[in-house]
Amino acid sequence: MDLQDQLKNLFPDHKQEATSTKENNISKLWMQDDPIICKYEKRKGKPITILEGYTGANEDFKKLAKELKTTLSVGGSFKDDKIIIQGDYRDKIMSILKNKGFNVKRVGG
């Protein structure tokens, strides 16, 4: 029996509000006029996807990087104002960013 069940037993008439702080923090990313550039490269023979061109705060870009990595279940990093994702996930990343309201430009093959 977890804490939520115990609270329901103590206060059966109380209705819980569905607000998630995680969703609110991610949805408040700063939108920009210029598109985010989505590139494909090979480093040491392995494919990577690079996102660059975000002009907002670094903290927001790091949150976006973490969300993309967990959504795609892949590794990656955030260096020099660029998000580096392991593997060729340009199409999936572009669709995720477009759903969030970002302008995305595909560069390269």
N, C-alpha and C positions, 0 to 999 in steps of 0.2 A: 504494500500500500504506500504510494508516494504522497508527497505533500498536497498535490492537487486533489487527490481523492479524500484526504483528511479534511481539507478545507470545504469540499462539497458536503461532507457529512456534518460539519459544524454549522455551515451556512447554506441550507438547501435552497433558500429563496434568492440568493445572490446570483446574478447573471454576469458571466465573465465577458469582458470586452476583448475582441480579437484585434489587438494591435501588436505588431511585431516591430521591435526596434531595429532589427537587422534589415528588414525590407525597407524601412523608412530611411536608414542611412545610405543604402545603396541607390535608392531611387532619387536622392538629392544630389546626384553628380552634376557638375557644372557642364552645361551644354555649350558648344562652340560653333562658330560659323564655318571654319575650315574643316575639311574632312580628316578623319583619322586614316593614316596610310597603312595598309595591310600588305606586307611583303613576304615573299617566300625566298629562302636561301638554303644553301647546304653548307654546313660547317663540319669539317672532318668527316665528310661523307654522309652525314645525317641531316635529314630535313628539319628546318625550324621555320616558324612563322613569327614575323616581327611586326609589332604595332607601334607606330610613332606618330607624332604630330599633335598630341593632346596638349592644350594650352592652359588647362586648369591647374589646380593644386596637386602636388605630388601625392598627398595622402589619398585623394580621390582616385588617382591613377593606380595606386597600389591596391586599393579596395577592388577596383575593376579587374586588375590582374589576378587577385586572389579568387574572385568570383568566376572568372573565365577558367582558371586552372581547376577549380573544384567542379564546375559544370562539365568540363570536358574530361575530367579525371586524368590529367596529364601533368607533367612537370613543367617548370619554367622559372623565369626570374624577372626581376625588374631592375634594369641598369641604365644609367645615362638617359633618363626620360624615355625609355623604350621598354615594352613588354616583350619578352622572348618566350614563346611557347614551343615545347618540343613536339615536332611532327608537323605535317601539312594539314592544318585545320582552317584554312582560309574561308571556305564556304560556311562552315558552322559558326566561326567567330563573326563573320560579316552579318549573318542572320541574327545572331544574339545582339550585336551592337545596334542593328537597325531596329529591332524590337524595343530597345531601350531609348531610341530616338536620336542616335548619333548618325552623322553622315560618314560613310566609309568609302574609301577609294581603294580599289585593288590595283596593285603595282606588280609588274612582272608577269610571267607566264600563266 
